[in-house]
């Protein structure tokens, strides 16, 4: 007989300020240990050298990760001209040190204009994207070579914040899937000097911002001092624009049996609560707008 999974003690989102040298998986592991919860996941992987906003889902909130994977991101990045590495950042192997004396603030500002709007990117070889069923960083580590297709991404805004030769600090607001290492590399090529990403901080991921982020080193003390409700965000806080549906007792039986609810909805995704006003999951609207189908069903711990 299969063992019944124990419902999580807590559910919600933590906004973690990921430290440098930590992988996103390291952060998830620490949250699991501190919280004593197995159901923990994250969205929007950050490279080990990068810092900043890493949204972490705990308990039933992990059911909502697919709904927030494609949210826009904002970064502050430092680009170092005159240095080229195989990974596109400072953790890679040095390939070249082309001259950068000719690079100017005016030249960088002019080059940044090329990166606004929809652009094509070739992801760096040292990335987790799969091509032909293989992760690019596995191909790179084995010394192999592979044709990497161009990906289309969207840069909402890119601006120069600071210039101190030979480095530029820029802010980038972009779609999910945008590689800032690739922007740094391509910016170096645009000004004729080559470049690498020397520092990266993510300041925003969807609705999650750096100002609300918590250091992973302070998580346990913050939970002891403030408690879970003050430290976390409710699971359905990530869908603030979605319609809210409160079920009656008859509808609850249908919902928990995976049957659609005859209700009108204006938004494609609907937040669902039971008759006791407890969050019970996420539904998807029919194309005709008159039925809500269970998509992620959550049962209270007492059930």
N, C-alpha and C positions, 0 to 999 in steps of 0.2 A: 504494500500500500504506500502510495506517495505521501511524503510528509507534508502537512499543511504549512504553507509559508506564514511566518509570524508577521502580522501587519506592522508597519513602521510606527515607532513611538512619536516621531515628529515628521511633519511634511512642510516644505517651503523652499525658498531660494535664499542662498547666501551669496553676497557679492564680495568676492575675495580679491584683494590686491596681491596678485601673484608676485613673489619675489624672484629676482634673477637667480639662475642656476637651478631652479625648480622646474620640473616638467608639470604639465597640467595634470598628468596622472599622479604625480607626487602629492599635489594639492588634494585630489580626490581621496587618496589613501589616508592623508592626515585627517580629513573631515570624517571619514568612516571611523577611524579610531577614537576621535574626540566625541563624536555623536553616538557611537555604539550602534550605527545603522549600516546595513549592507547595501541598501538601495541608495546609492549616491552616484551622480554623474555630472558632467559639465558640458557646456556648449561653447564653441569658439576657441579651439586650441590655440595656445600661445607657445611660441618657441621657448626653449629653456632660457635663452639670454634676455628675452623680453619680460617686461613687468606690466602690471596694471590689471584692468578689470577682467576677471574670470567668473562668470556666473556658474554657481554650483547648485544643482538640484538635490534635495534630500527627500527620501520617502516617496510619497505619491506624486510629488512635484516632478519626478523623473518621467512621468507619463506625458508631460507637457514639453519636453525637450524638442521633439520633432516640430513643434509649432513655433519655435523661436530660433531655429538654426540659421535661417536666412535673413536675419535682421542686419541693418547697417551698423558699421563700426566707425570709430574715430580714433586716430592715433597721433601721437607726437613722436617724430622720428628725427634722429641726427644722421645725416648723410656725410660720409668722409670721402672727399674727392682725392684722386691720385692713388687709390689702393683698390685692387681687384682680388677677390677671393673666390674659391670654387663654390662656396655656399651662398655668397652674396652678403654675408655678414662677417663680424669679427671672429666668429668661431671657426671659420673655414680655413682652408689651406691657401696661403698667399700664392697668387698666380703672377701678378705684375704690379709694378709701381710706376705708372705712366706720369709724365709731367702734368702738374696742375697749376703752374704759375699763372697761366692765362685765364683761369676761371675767376669770374667776378660776380659780385652780387647782382648786377644788372643782367648778366648772362644767365644766371640761375633763375631769376624771376621770369625772364623771357621763356626759358625752357619749360618751366612749370606749366605754362599755358597749354602745352601739348598733352598734358595728362588729365585735363578736365573733360568730363563727359564719358561716353563709352569708349573704352580702349581695349586693345588686345594685349594679353600677357602670356609669355611662356613661363610657366612655373619653374622655380629653381629645382635643380636635380636633388638637392638635399631637402626634400619635402615629402609629406606622407601621401600625396596624390598617387593614385594607382593608374598605370598605363599598361594595358595588356595584362592585367591581373597582378602586376608587380608594383610595389611602392617604390617611388623614385629614389628615396634615400637608400633602399636596399640595392638598387641597380648601381648607384654612385659608389657605395661602399665596396662593391665587388669589382669595381673598375670597368663596368660595362657602359654601353652607350645605347640610347634609345631615342627615337623621334618623339618629342613631346608636343602635342597639339596646342595651338593657341586657344586660350580661354578668353571669353568676353566678360569684362567686369565694368563697373560704373563708378567713376570718381565724382562725387557730388561737389567737392571743393578741395583745393589743395593750395596752401599759401605758405610763404616764407615767413617764419617768426623771428629768426635770428641768423646773422651771417658773421662768421669769424673764420676767415680763410685758414685752412682749406675745408671747413665744415659748414653745413647749412642745417638749421633746425627747421623742420616743416611740420605743418598739421595737415592730416589727410582724413577726409570724411568720405567713406566709400561703401560699396556693396559688400556683402559677405563673399568670401572667396578671393578677395584682393590680396596679393602678396606685396607687402611694403618693401621687402628685400628686392623684389623685381623692379619696383618703382625706383629704388635707389640705384640699382644697376643700370636701368634704362636712362635715368637722369644723367648718370655719369657719361654714358655714351652720347647723350644729346649735347653735352657741353664739350665733348672731345677729350675727356681725361680719365674716364673710368671712375667708378665709385663703389663703395660698400655701405651697408647699413651698420652704423657703430652703436646705436642705442635706439630702443623702441619701447614706448609705453602706450598701452591702450587705455584711453580715457573714457570710452563709452562703447557699450555693446547693447544695441537695442535700447531698452528703457533703463538699463543698468549703467550707473555712472561712477567715476572714481571717487567722488565726494562721499558716496554712501558705502564705499568698499571698506572691508575690514582686513587687517593684516592676519595672515594665517597663523602667525606666532601669537596673536592676541585672542584667537577664537575661544579657547577653553576658558580663559579668564573672563571674557565678555559674557559667555553663557552663564558662568557662575554668578556674575555681578548683575546682569540685566535680564537673563532668561531668554528662552527661545523666541517668544513673540516680539520682543524688542530688537532682536538681532537679525531676524529673518523677515522675508516677505511672504505673504500668503501665496499659495500656488497659482491661483487665478489672477493674481496681480499682473502677470505677464501678458494678460489679454484684456486690457482695460476697455477696449472699444467693442468687445464682444457682448452680444445680448445676454441677459441673465434670465434664467428660467427656474421658477420654484415649483416643484412637483407636489401634487396632492398624493394621498396614500395609494390610490388606484394607479396613478402614473408611476409611483415608485416601484410597484410590483413589475410593471412592464419594463421599466428602465433596467432593473437589476437582472431581468431575464433577457436583456439584449434586444428588446422590442422597441420600435419607434414610438414617439410621443406625438399625438396630434396637436401641434401648436404652431402658431405663426412665428416667424423669426425674420429679422431684417439683415442679420449678419450671417456669413457662412459658418462661423464657429460660434457655439453657444455655451456659456458657463451654466452649469446645472447644480441646483441645491435641492435637498429633500425638504419634506414638510416641517422638519425641525430646524431649518435654516443652516444645515451643515452641508459643506461642499461635497458633491458626489460625482464630479467628473466633468467631461467635456463632450458635447454633442455636435454633430454636423447637420446642417440644414439640407433638406431636399432641394432639388432644383426648382420645384414649384413653390417652395417657401412655406409649406403647410405641415411638414413633419420634421421632427428632430430625431436623428439616429444616434444611439450611443456610440461613441468613439473611444473614450477613455473612461472607464467606470471605476469609481472609488467607493469602497465600503468603509463605514466608520469602524474604528477599532473594536467597539463593543459588540459588533454584529458577528 
